[in-house]
Amino acid sequence: MDVKQCYELLKGNYTEAIGRLMSDRLIERLILKFPQDASMTQLREALAAENYEDAFRAAHTLKGVAGNLAFTALHMSASDLTEALRANKQKPAADLVQKLEADYTCVINTLEQYQNEK
């Protein structure tokens, strides 16, 4: 699997990523660091604690990271959750959280597969 194929599987935008980062080597280096980002863990913990201010910050950070890496599906679901938390400051709709979890899992599994096939 190459970087472009990886982006297809994780529902990202390779053209945007290469336009921003300029080389597959840099893209690879950055995407393989993504699983170490603590935003999703922080989001899960904040939601479990019903701390919606911290959940908003974590979702917003995740949205930014996903956007910078052109992880399109994850960026969109993080954006949707961010806006729901910004507007309501209360427990977000379960479907927003489930969609984000699914998109995040897709990215993590794809990156793991990509690294294992290198």
PyMOL commands that place a pseudoatom at each C-alpha (Angstrom):
pseudoatom trace, name=CA, resn=MET, resi=1, chain=A, elem=C, hetatm=0, pos=[0.000, 0.000, 0.000]
pseudoatom trace, name=CA, resn=ASP, resi=2, chain=A, elem=C, hetatm=0, pos=[1.298, 3.463, -0.814]
pseudoatom trace, name=CA, resn=VAL, resi=3, chain=A, elem=C, hetatm=0, pos=[0.356, 6.768, 0.817]
pseudoatom trace, name=CA, resn=LYS, resi=4, chain=A, elem=C, hetatm=0, pos=[-2.297, 7.549, -1.785]
pseudoatom trace, name=CA, resn=GLN, resi=5, chain=A, elem=C, hetatm=0, pos=[-3.978, 4.172, -1.259]
pseudoatom trace, name=CA, resn=CYS, resi=6, chain=A, elem=C, hetatm=0, pos=[-3.807, 4.726, 2.490]
pseudoatom trace, name=CA, resn=TYR, resi=7, chain=A, elem=C, hetatm=0, pos=[-5.704, 7.995, 2.075]
pseudoatom trace, name=CA, resn=GLU, resi=8, chain=A, elem=C, hetatm=0, pos=[-8.363, 6.274, -0.002]
pseudoatom trace, name=CA, resn=LEU, resi=9, chain=A, elem=C, hetatm=0, pos=[-8.920, 3.671, 2.714]
pseudoatom trace, name=CA, resn=LEU, resi=10, chain=A, elem=C, hetatm=0, pos=[-9.078, 6.177, 5.561]
pseudoatom trace, name=CA, resn=LYS, resi=11, chain=A, elem=C, hetatm=0, pos=[-11.483, 8.375, 3.584]
pseudoatom trace, name=CA, resn=GLY, resi=12, chain=A, elem=C, hetatm=0, pos=[-9.044, 11.240, 3.288]
pseudoatom trace, name=CA, resn=ASN, resi=13, chain=A, elem=C, hetatm=0, pos=[-8.021, 13.612, 0.535]
pseudoatom trace, name=CA, resn=TYR, resi=14, chain=A, elem=C, hetatm=0, pos=[-4.569, 12.741, -0.772]
pseudoatom trace, name=CA, resn=THR, resi=15, chain=A, elem=C, hetatm=0, pos=[-4.578, 15.625, -3.262]
pseudoatom trace, name=CA, resn=GLU, resi=16, chain=A, elem=C, hetatm=0, pos=[-5.114, 18.101, -0.434]
pseudoatom trace, name=CA, resn=ALA, resi=17, chain=A, elem=C, hetatm=0, pos=[-2.445, 16.444, 1.714]
pseudoatom trace, name=CA, resn=ILE, resi=18, chain=A, elem=C, hetatm=0, pos=[0.193, 16.433, -1.020]
pseudoatom trace, name=CA, resn=GLY, resi=19, chain=A, elem=C, hetatm=0, pos=[-0.687, 20.008, -1.917]
pseudoatom trace, name=CA, resn=ARG, resi=20, chain=A, elem=C, hetatm=0, pos=[-0.116, 21.084, 1.668]
pseudoatom trace, name=CA, resn=LEU, resi=21, chain=A, elem=C, hetatm=0, pos=[2.798, 18.854, 2.661]
pseudoatom trace, name=CA, resn=MET, resi=22, chain=A, elem=C, hetatm=0, pos=[4.527, 18.500, -0.724]
pseudoatom trace, name=CA, resn=SER, resi=23, chain=A, elem=C, hetatm=0, pos=[5.946, 14.978, -0.372]
pseudoatom trace, name=CA, resn=ASP, resi=24, chain=A, elem=C, hetatm=0, pos=[4.813, 11.454, 0.431]
pseudoatom trace, name=CA, resn=ARG, resi=25, chain=A, elem=C, hetatm=0, pos=[7.727, 11.141, 2.807]
pseudoatom trace, name=CA, resn=LEU, resi=26, chain=A, elem=C, hetatm=0, pos=[6.544, 14.056, 4.951]
pseudoatom trace, name=CA, resn=ILE, resi=27, chain=A, elem=C, hetatm=0, pos=[2.938, 12.880, 4.785]
pseudoatom trace, name=CA, resn=GLU, resi=28, chain=A, elem=C, hetatm=0, pos=[3.997, 9.431, 5.933]
pseudoatom trace, name=CA, resn=ARG, resi=29, chain=A, elem=C, hetatm=0, pos=[6.033, 10.799, 8.804]
pseudoatom trace, name=CA, resn=LEU, resi=30, chain=A, elem=C, hetatm=0, pos=[3.132, 12.924, 10.040]
pseudoatom trace, name=CA, resn=ILE, resi=31, chain=A, elem=C, hetatm=0, pos=[0.309, 10.419, 9.589]
pseudoatom trace, name=CA, resn=LEU, resi=32, chain=A, elem=C, hetatm=0, pos=[2.237, 7.737, 11.440]
pseudoatom trace, name=CA, resn=LYS, resi=33, chain=A, elem=C, hetatm=0, pos=[2.462, 10.111, 14.418]
pseudoatom trace, name=CA, resn=PHE, resi=34, chain=A, elem=C, hetatm=0, pos=[-1.307, 10.633, 14.444]
pseudoatom trace, name=CA, resn=PRO, resi=35, chain=A, elem=C, hetatm=0, pos=[-2.133, 7.648, 16.714]
pseudoatom trace, name=CA, resn=GLN, resi=36, chain=A, elem=C, hetatm=0, pos=[0.001, 9.276, 19.427]
pseudoatom trace, name=CA, resn=ASP, resi=37, chain=A, elem=C, hetatm=0, pos=[-2.230, 12.378, 19.477]
pseudoatom trace, name=CA, resn=ALA, resi=38, chain=A, elem=C, hetatm=0, pos=[-4.144, 12.438, 22.761]
pseudoatom trace, name=CA, resn=SER, resi=39, chain=A, elem=C, hetatm=0, pos=[-7.195, 14.374, 21.537]
pseudoatom trace, name=CA, resn=MET, resi=40, chain=A, elem=C, hetatm=0, pos=[-9.478, 11.364, 21.127]
pseudoatom trace, name=CA, resn=THR, resi=41, chain=A, elem=C, hetatm=0, pos=[-8.578, 9.978, 24.543]
pseudoatom trace, name=CA, resn=GLN, resi=42, chain=A, elem=C, hetatm=0, pos=[-9.198, 13.396, 26.082]
pseudoatom trace, name=CA, resn=LEU, resi=43, chain=A, elem=C, hetatm=0, pos=[-12.525, 13.646, 24.267]
pseudoatom trace, name=CA, resn=ARG, resi=44, chain=A, elem=C, hetatm=0, pos=[-13.677, 10.238, 25.479]
pseudoatom trace, name=CA, resn=GLU, resi=45, chain=A, elem=C, hetatm=0, pos=[-12.671, 11.052, 29.055]
pseudoatom trace, name=CA, resn=ALA, resi=46, chain=A, elem=C, hetatm=0, pos=[-14.373, 14.448, 28.987]
pseudoatom trace, name=CA, resn=LEU, resi=47, chain=A, elem=C, hetatm=0, pos=[-17.599, 13.000, 27.589]
pseudoatom trace, name=CA, resn=ALA, resi=48, chain=A, elem=C, hetatm=0, pos=[-17.581, 10.224, 30.203]
pseudoatom trace, name=CA, resn=ALA, resi=49, chain=A, elem=C, hetatm=0, pos=[-17.127, 12.848, 32.928]
pseudoatom trace, name=CA, resn=GLU, resi=50, chain=A, elem=C, hetatm=0, pos=[-19.828, 15.032, 31.351]
pseudoatom trace, name=CA, resn=ASN, resi=51, chain=A, elem=C, hetatm=0, pos=[-17.284, 17.842, 31.107]
pseudoatom trace, name=CA, resn=TYR, resi=52, chain=A, elem=C, hetatm=0, pos=[-18.546, 19.370, 27.881]
pseudoatom trace, name=CA, resn=GLU, resi=53, chain=A, elem=C, hetatm=0, pos=[-16.162, 22.320, 27.924]
pseudoatom trace, name=CA, resn=ASP, resi=54, chain=A, elem=C, hetatm=0, pos=[-13.156, 19.980, 27.855]
pseudoatom trace, name=CA, resn=ALA, resi=55, chain=A, elem=C, hetatm=0, pos=[-14.962, 17.767, 25.351]
pseudoatom trace, name=CA, resn=PHE, resi=56, chain=A, elem=C, hetatm=0, pos=[-15.389, 20.789, 23.089]
pseudoatom trace, name=CA, resn=ARG, resi=57, chain=A, elem=C, hetatm=0, pos=[-11.670, 21.612, 23.305]
pseudoatom trace, name=CA, resn=ALA, resi=58, chain=A, elem=C, hetatm=0, pos=[-10.645, 18.027, 22.580]
pseudoatom trace, name=CA, resn=ALA, resi=59, chain=A, elem=C, hetatm=0, pos=[-13.056, 17.723, 19.644]
pseudoatom trace, name=CA, resn=HIS, resi=60, chain=A, elem=C, hetatm=0, pos=[-11.835, 21.058, 18.287]
pseudoatom trace, name=CA, resn=THR, resi=61, chain=A, elem=C, hetatm=0, pos=[-8.215, 19.933, 18.523]
pseudoatom trace, name=CA, resn=LEU, resi=62, chain=A, elem=C, hetatm=0, pos=[-9.016, 16.632, 16.831]
pseudoatom trace, name=CA, resn=LYS, resi=63, chain=A, elem=C, hetatm=0, pos=[-10.845, 18.526, 14.092]
pseudoatom trace, name=CA, resn=GLY, resi=64, chain=A, elem=C, hetatm=0, pos=[-7.762, 20.691, 13.505]
pseudoatom trace, name=CA, resn=VAL, resi=65, chain=A, elem=C, hetatm=0, pos=[-5.330, 17.793, 13.398]
pseudoatom trace, name=CA, resn=ALA, resi=66, chain=A, elem=C, hetatm=0, pos=[-7.578, 15.792, 11.066]
pseudoatom trace, name=CA, resn=GLY, resi=67, chain=A, elem=C, hetatm=0, pos=[-8.043, 18.832, 8.856]
pseudoatom trace, name=CA, resn=ASN, resi=68, chain=A, elem=C, hetatm=0, pos=[-4.318, 19.540, 8.630]
pseudoatom trace, name=CA, resn=LEU, resi=69, chain=A, elem=C, hetatm=0, pos=[-3.657, 15.924, 7.646]
pseudoatom trace, name=CA, resn=ALA, resi=70, chain=A, elem=C, hetatm=0, pos=[-6.608, 15.945, 5.190]
pseudoatom trace, name=CA, resn=PHE, resi=71, chain=A, elem=C, hetatm=0, pos=[-8.372, 13.081, 6.962]
pseudoatom trace, name=CA, resn=THR, resi=72, chain=A, elem=C, hetatm=0, pos=[-11.629, 14.270, 5.415]
pseudoatom trace, name=CA, resn=ALA, resi=73, chain=A, elem=C, hetatm=0, pos=[-14.209, 11.948, 7.003]
pseudoatom trace, name=CA, resn=LEU, resi=74, chain=A, elem=C, hetatm=0, pos=[-12.676, 12.305, 10.469]
pseudoatom trace, name=CA, resn=HIS, resi=75, chain=A, elem=C, hetatm=0, pos=[-12.394, 16.060, 10.035]
pseudoatom trace, name=CA, resn=MET, resi=76, chain=A, elem=C, hetatm=0, pos=[-16.067, 16.316, 9.101]
pseudoatom trace, name=CA, resn=SER, resi=77, chain=A, elem=C, hetatm=0, pos=[-17.317, 14.195, 12.007]
pseudoatom trace, name=CA, resn=ALA, resi=78, chain=A, elem=C, hetatm=0, pos=[-15.048, 16.041, 14.460]
pseudoatom trace, name=CA, resn=SER, resi=79, chain=A, elem=C, hetatm=0, pos=[-16.341, 19.316, 13.064]
pseudoatom trace, name=CA, resn=ASP, resi=80, chain=A, elem=C, hetatm=0, pos=[-19.963, 18.222, 13.497]
pseudoatom trace, name=CA, resn=LEU, resi=81, chain=A, elem=C, hetatm=0, pos=[-19.326, 17.211, 17.110]
pseudoatom trace, name=CA, resn=THR, resi=82, chain=A, elem=C, hetatm=0, pos=[-17.370, 20.393, 17.798]
pseudoatom trace, name=CA, resn=GLU, resi=83, chain=A, elem=C, hetatm=0, pos=[-20.225, 22.552, 16.559]
pseudoatom trace, name=CA, resn=ALA, resi=84, chain=A, elem=C, hetatm=0, pos=[-22.800, 20.591, 18.564]
pseudoatom trace, name=CA, resn=LEU, resi=85, chain=A, elem=C, hetatm=0, pos=[-20.732, 21.033, 21.727]
pseudoatom trace, name=CA, resn=ARG, resi=86, chain=A, elem=C, hetatm=0, pos=[-20.133, 24.715, 20.960]
pseudoatom trace, name=CA, resn=ALA, resi=87, chain=A, elem=C, hetatm=0, pos=[-23.848, 25.375, 20.498]
pseudoatom trace, name=CA, resn=ASN, resi=88, chain=A, elem=C, hetatm=0, pos=[-25.312, 23.320, 23.322]
pseudoatom trace, name=CA, resn=LYS, resi=89, chain=A, elem=C, hetatm=0, pos=[-22.657, 22.896, 26.044]
pseudoatom trace, name=CA, resn=GLN, resi=90, chain=A, elem=C, hetatm=0, pos=[-24.399, 19.647, 26.944]
pseudoatom trace, name=CA, resn=LYS, resi=91, chain=A, elem=C, hetatm=0, pos=[-24.296, 15.969, 26.056]
pseudoatom trace, name=CA, resn=PRO, resi=92, chain=A, elem=C, hetatm=0, pos=[-24.109, 15.700, 22.270]
pseudoatom trace, name=CA, resn=ALA, resi=93, chain=A, elem=C, hetatm=0, pos=[-26.348, 13.454, 20.211]
pseudoatom trace, name=CA, resn=ALA, resi=94, chain=A, elem=C, hetatm=0, pos=[-25.175, 9.847, 20.336]
pseudoatom trace, name=CA, resn=ASP, resi=95, chain=A, elem=C, hetatm=0, pos=[-25.086, 9.568, 16.546]
pseudoatom trace, name=CA, resn=LEU, resi=96, chain=A, elem=C, hetatm=0, pos=[-22.461, 12.347, 16.346]
pseudoatom trace, name=CA, resn=VAL, resi=97, chain=A, elem=C, hetatm=0, pos=[-20.225, 10.560, 18.828]
pseudoatom trace, name=CA, resn=GLN, resi=98, chain=A, elem=C, hetatm=0, pos=[-20.740, 7.189, 17.101]
pseudoatom trace, name=CA, resn=LYS, resi=99, chain=A, elem=C, hetatm=0, pos=[-19.863, 8.664, 13.701]
pseudoatom trace, name=CA, resn=LEU, resi=100, chain=A, elem=C, hetatm=0, pos=[-16.707, 10.231, 15.108]
pseudoatom trace, name=CA, resn=GLU, resi=101, chain=A, elem=C, hetatm=0, pos=[-15.732, 6.949, 16.790]
pseudoatom trace, name=CA, resn=ALA, resi=102, chain=A, elem=C, hetatm=0, pos=[-16.259, 5.057, 13.529]
pseudoatom trace, name=CA, resn=ASP, resi=103, chain=A, elem=C, hetatm=0, pos=[-14.221, 7.540, 11.497]
pseudoatom trace, name=CA, resn=TYR, resi=104, chain=A, elem=C, hetatm=0, pos=[-11.451, 7.590, 14.094]
pseudoatom trace, name=CA, resn=THR, resi=105, chain=A, elem=C, hetatm=0, pos=[-11.330, 3.791, 14.192]
pseudoatom trace, name=CA, resn=CYS, resi=106, chain=A, elem=C, hetatm=0, pos=[-11.146, 3.691, 10.398]
pseudoatom trace, name=CA, resn=VAL, resi=107, chain=A, elem=C, hetatm=0, pos=[-8.148, 6.054, 10.418]
pseudoatom trace, name=CA, resn=ILE, resi=108, chain=A, elem=C, hetatm=0, pos=[-6.335, 4.186, 13.202]
pseudoatom trace, name=CA, resn=ASN, resi=109, chain=A, elem=C, hetatm=0, pos=[-6.921, 0.760, 11.619]
pseudoatom trace, name=CA, resn=THR, resi=110, chain=A, elem=C, hetatm=0, pos=[-5.834, 1.995, 8.194]
pseudoatom trace, name=CA, resn=LEU, resi=111, chain=A, elem=C, hetatm=0, pos=[-2.666, 3.577, 9.576]
pseudoatom trace, name=CA, resn=GLU, resi=112, chain=A, elem=C, hetatm=0, pos=[-1.865, 0.374, 11.442]
pseudoatom trace, name=CA, resn=GLN, resi=113, chain=A, elem=C, hetatm=0, pos=[-2.360, -1.627, 8.249]
pseudoatom trace, name=CA, resn=TYR, resi=114, chain=A, elem=C, hetatm=0, pos=[-0.225, 0.870, 6.306]
pseudoatom trace, name=CA, resn=GLN, resi=115, chain=A, elem=C, hetatm=0, pos=[2.602, 0.627, 8.823]
pseudoatom trace, name=CA, resn=ASN, resi=116, chain=A, elem=C, hetatm=0, pos=[2.462, -3.170, 8.889]
pseudoatom trace, name=CA, resn=GLU, resi=117, chain=A, elem=C, hetatm=0, pos=[2.697, -3.332, 5.091]
pseudoatom trace, name=CA, resn=LYS, resi=118, chain=A, elem=C, hetatm=0, pos=[5.702, -1.008, 4.855]
for i in range(1, 118): cmd.bond("trace and resi %d" % i, "trace and resi %d" % (i + 1))
show_as sticks, trace
zoom trace
